[in-house]
């Protein structure tokens, strides 16, 4: 199968899956089988593109031209390849988890859930393979619209209010900031194609570049840089598999992926470091990291704590990219990968706890590790990765980020990383401690067991992958090194 056929297959396969899911809705087992088969097929298609990209080839596909300068155009470069690999693999694991979670909690409208989940993955692949800002914007908006029904799946008044916040913030930022930034870029440069070395090759006033950079950063509201972050904790009313989609598989990753890709292929780190003092972005990311970490520390609701942890962790990616040195950008990209597996593990564990016990607060978790050892062991691994402790993938990404900050003596970045790591420790490790070493049950008898097998299987796989990526990071590192070679 040639590369163009692989690209179009990766884009269309989730859509084909939607059709089969809809046709088999009356047979629950068959419907879920269609979801699993489609996700496995997508992994095969996406990973079939990987050898070419590792060999320095950028498979591409022109779908059609709208005008002479606007086209739906796809190109598989190293950053997009990594993002597509993450999204496609985690769709399969999330689908396994969803089968156990949605059935155990007796959710209604499960066919609709699987349909919109597949549409969200199709949008994510479109974002990953976008070759220009226009294509990226189209699929970015599709992702917002396809995840809205997932966020509001429960249908209660509270959920609908949260859905309006979700949709309102993400659409307002993209239409009022992201789209004008794209138009302004085209006006200044005559192109919006993602280009090696960037598209800005002339003399520009620093205020223009700073303004554009901030418009892109805040226009891409999915990156959740404060104060454009409220949509994310509001969306925690969604079922846990949706929370996992938002935090690990698609939505927030689409946000930071887009910011990193724009800095590398539209501005270029070299151009930014020559023309402007980019510390404004560094300071905004640093403030987001610390403020969100403090809020997470003070949150007793487990999903809320994880949500604000996500806001903090996302800004690690922004901060690392804003340092504009190769090793920190390597750390930024690796942190997208590490956070994906670590955070989905944590949300899977939170959902497992809710399914087995209906507990939602951190203060309710005393002794739970004795009754749910697999789930809480996975939670411990995810926590270690978020803190940045070996042997987890989060250590590698944080090490590269810290190395970049030290190389250019950015003491602000170093201070933020150190303080936030201490805060990460303060809001994650006590959960692990009380789960295994404190027991509120005087009879020391478990009144509940592990969640259903598909849930435990999924959380175990993602926890294991978090460790495996520490010991075997060669393929992600190859992609990141290719990216650095192209972008600087």
Residue pairs with C-beta under 8 A, 6 or more apart in sequence:
1 9
1 48
3 49
3 52
3 57
3 59
3 60
3 61
3 76
4 59
4 60
4 61
6 45
6 48
6 49
6 59
7 49
7 59
7 60
7 61
7 74
7 76
7 129
8 61
9 45
10 42
10 45
10 46
10 49
10 84
10 88
10 125
10 129
11 74
11 122
11 125
11 126
11 129
12 122
13 38
13 41
13 42
13 45
13 122
14 38
14 42
14 118
14 119
14 121
14 122
14 125
15 118
15 119
15 122
16 38
17 34
17 35
17 37
17 38
17 39
17 118
18 115
18 118
18 119
20 34
20 38
21 31
21 34
21 35
21 38
21 111
21 114
21 115
21 118
22 111
22 115
24 30
24 31
24 33
24 34
25 31
25 111
28 103
28 110
31 110
31 111
31 114
32 95
32 99
32 114
35 95
35 98
35 99
35 114
35 117
35 118
36 92
36 95
36 96
38 118
39 88
39 91
39 92
39 95
39 121
40 92
42 88
42 91
42 92
42 121
42 125
43 88
43 89
43 92
45 88
46 84
46 85
46 88
46 125
47 85
47 88
49 59
49 76
49 81
49 84
50 81
50 85
50 475
52 59
52 76
53 59
53 76
53 77
53 78
53 81
53 479
53 482
54 475
54 478
54 479
54 482
56 482
58 75
58 76
58 77
59 75
59 76
60 73
60 74
60 75
60 76
60 131
61 73
61 74
61 75
62 71
62 72
62 73
62 74
63 71
63 72
63 73
63 74
64 71
64 72
65 71
66 72
66 134
69 186
69 190
69 191
69 192
70 134
70 192
71 132
71 134
71 135
72 134
72 135
72 138
73 130
73 131
73 132
73 135
73 193
74 126
74 129
74 130
74 131
74 135
75 129
75 130
75 131
75 194
76 84
76 129
77 194
77 265
77 483
77 486
78 479
78 480
78 482
78 483
78 486
79 257
79 260
79 261
79 264
79 333
79 479
79 483
80 128
80 129
80 130
80 257
80 261
81 128
81 479
82 333
82 336
82 337
82 476
82 479
82 480
83 124
83 127
83 128
83 253
83 254
83 257
83 336
84 124
84 125
84 128
84 129
86 249
86 253
86 336
86 337
86 340
87 121
87 124
87 125
87 128
87 249
87 250
87 253
88 121
88 125
90 248
90 249
90 340
90 341
90 344
90 462
91 117
91 121
91 249
93 344
93 458
93 461
93 462
94 117
94 241
94 244
94 245
94 249
94 344
94 458
95 114
95 117
96 454
96 457
96 458
96 461
97 241
97 244
97 348
97 351
97 454
97 455
97 458
97 459
98 113
98 114
98 117
98 241
99 454
100 355
100 451
100 452
100 453
100 454
100 455
100 456
100 457
100 458
101 239
101 240
101 241
101 351
101 355
101 451
101 454
101 455
102 110
102 113
102 239
102 241
103 110
103 452
104 355
104 451
104 452
104 455
105 239
105 354
105 355
107 113
107 153
107 154
107 239
109 153
112 149
112 153
113 150
113 153
113 239
113 241
116 146
116 147
116 149
116 150
117 150
117 241
117 242
117 245
119 142
119 146
120 143
120 146
120 147
120 150
120 245
120 250
120 251
121 249
121 250
122 142
122 146
123 139
123 140
123 142
123 143
123 146
123 250
124 139
124 143
124 249
124 250
124 253
124 254
126 135
126 138
126 139
126 142
127 136
127 139
127 140
127 143
127 254
127 257
127 258
128 257
130 136
130 139
130 194
131 193
131 194
132 192
132 193
132 194
133 182
133 185
133 192
133 194
133 262
133 266
134 182
134 192
136 258
136 261
137 174
137 178
137 179
137 182
140 174
140 178
140 220
140 222
140 254
140 258
141 171
141 174
143 222
143 250
143 251
143 254
144 167
144 170
144 171
144 174
144 222
147 166
147 242
147 245
147 246
147 250
147 251
148 163
148 166
148 167
150 238
150 239
150 242
150 245
151 159
151 162
151 163
151 166
151 235
151 237
151 238
151 242
151 246
152 159
152 160
152 162
152 163
152 238
153 159
153 238
153 239
153 242
154 237
154 238
154 239
158 237
159 237
159 238
162 234
162 235
162 236
162 237
163 235
165 230
165 231
165 234
166 231
166 234
166 235
168 231
169 221
169 228
169 230
169 231
170 221
170 222
170 231
172 221
173 218
173 219
173 220
173 221
173 228
174 219
174 220
174 221
176 219
177 215
177 216
177 218
177 219
178 215
178 216
178 219
178 220
179 219
180 215
180 219
181 212
181 215
181 216
181 219
182 192
184 212
184 215
185 192
185 199
185 212
185 266
186 192
188 200
188 204
188 208
189 199
189 200
189 201
191 199
192 199
192 266
193 199
194 261
194 265
194 266
195 265
195 266
196 265
196 486
196 487
197 268
197 270
197 271
197 487
198 264
198 265
198 266
198 267
198 268
198 270
198 271
199 266
200 209
200 266
200 267
200 268
200 271
201 271
204 275
206 275
206 276
206 277
209 267
209 272
209 275
209 276
210 276
210 278
210 280
212 267
213 263
213 267
213 272
213 276
213 278
213 281
214 280
214 281
216 259
216 262
216 266
217 223
217 225
217 259
217 281
217 284
217 318
218 225
218 228
220 255
220 258
220 259
220 262
221 228
221 231
221 255
222 251
222 252
222 254
222 255
222 256
222 258
223 252
223 255
223 256
223 258
223 259
223 314
223 318
224 231
224 232
224 252
224 255
224 288
224 310
224 311
224 314
224 315
225 284
225 285
225 288
225 314
225 315
225 318
226 284
226 287
226 288
226 291
226 292
226 311
229 288
229 292
229 311
232 246
232 247
232 252
232 307
232 310
232 311
233 304
233 307
233 308
233 311
235 242
235 243
235 246
235 307
236 243
236 303
236 304
236 307
238 246
239 351
240 303
240 347
240 348
240 350
240 351
240 354
241 351
243 303
243 306
243 307
243 347
243 350
243 351
244 344
244 347
244 348
244 351
245 251
246 252
247 306
247 307
247 310
247 343
247 344
247 347
248 339
248 340
248 341
248 343
248 344
248 347
249 340
249 344
252 310
252 314
253 336
253 339
253 340
255 314
256 314
256 317
256 318
256 332
256 336
257 336
259 317
259 318
259 321
260 317
260 321
260 329
260 332
260 333
260 336
263 269
263 272
263 321
263 322
264 329
264 483
264 486
264 487
265 487
268 487
268 488
269 321
269 324
269 325
269 326
269 329
269 487
269 488
270 324
270 488
272 278
272 324
273 324
278 322
278 324
279 322
279 412
281 318
281 322
282 319
282 322
282 323
282 410
282 412
282 413
283 412
284 318
285 315
285 316
285 318
285 319
285 322
286 315
286 319
286 412
286 413
286 416
288 311
288 312
288 314
288 315
288 318
289 312
289 315
289 316
289 319
289 416
289 420
290 312
290 416
290 419
290 420
290 423
292 308
292 309
292 311
292 312
292 315
293 308
293 309
293 312
293 419
293 420
293 423
293 424
293 427
294 423
295 308
296 304
296 305
296 306
296 307
296 308
296 309
296 312
296 423
296 427
297 305
297 423
297 426
297 427
299 305
299 308
299 362
299 427
300 361
300 362
300 363
301 360
301 361
301 362
302 350
302 353
302 360
302 361
302 362
302 365
302 431
303 347
303 350
303 360
305 362
305 427
306 343
306 346
306 347
306 350
309 343
309 346
309 386
309 424
309 427
309 428
310 339
310 343
312 420
312 423
312 424
313 335
313 339
313 343
313 386
314 339
316 332
316 335
316 339
316 397
316 398
316 401
316 417
316 420
317 332
317 333
317 335
317 336
317 339
318 332
319 401
319 413
319 416
320 328
320 329
320 331
320 332
320 335
320 400
320 401
320 404
321 328
321 329
321 332
323 329
323 401
323 404
323 405
323 408
323 410
323 413
325 404
325 407
325 408
326 404
326 484
326 488
327 400
327 403
327 404
327 407
328 400
328 401
328 403
328 404
328 405
328 407
329 404
329 483
329 484
329 487
329 488
330 400
330 404
330 477
330 480
330 481
330 484
331 397
331 398
331 399
331 400
331 401
331 402
331 403
331 404
332 397
332 401
333 476
333 479
333 480
333 483
334 393
334 396
334 397
334 400
334 473
334 476
334 477
334 480
335 394
335 397
335 398
335 401
337 393
337 397
337 469
337 476
338 385
338 392
338 393
338 394
338 396
338 397
338 466
338 469
339 386
339 394
339 397
341 385
341 393
341 462
341 465
341 466
341 469
342 381
342 382
342 385
342 386
342 392
342 393
342 394
342 466
343 382
343 386
344 462
345 378
345 379
345 381
345 382
345 385
345 459
345 462
345 463
345 466
346 379
346 382
346 383
346 386
348 378
348 455
348 458
348 459
348 462
349 375
349 376
349 378
349 379
349 382
349 459
351 451
351 455
352 372
352 375
352 450
352 451
352 455
352 456
352 459
353 359
353 365
353 368
353 372
353 375
353 451
354 360
355 451
355 452
355 455
356 371
356 372
356 375
356 448
356 449
356 450
356 451
357 364
357 368
357 372
357 448
359 365
359 368
362 430
362 431
365 431
365 434
365 435
366 434
366 435
366 438
366 439
366 440
367 434
367 435
367 438
367 439
367 440
367 441
368 376
368 435
369 376
369 377
369 432
369 435
369 436
370 436
370 439
370 444
370 446
371 446
371 447
371 448
371 449
371 450
372 448
372 449
372 450
372 451
373 450
374 450
374 456
374 459
374 460
375 450
375 451
375 456
375 459
376 432
376 435
376 436
377 463
378 459
378 460
378 462
378 463
379 431
379 432
379 435
380 432
381 392
381 463
381 466
381 467
382 462
382 463
382 466
383 428
383 429
383 431
383 432
384 392
384 394
385 392
385 393
385 394
385 395
385 466
386 394
386 424
386 428
387 394
387 421
387 424
387 425
387 428
387 429
388 394
388 395
388 397
388 398
388 399
388 421
388 424
389 395
390 470
391 467
391 470
391 471
392 466
392 467
392 470
393 466
393 467
393 469
393 470
393 473
394 466
395 470
396 469
396 470
396 473
398 417
398 421
401 413
401 417
402 414
402 417
404 413
405 413
405 414
405 417
406 414
441 447
450 456
469 476
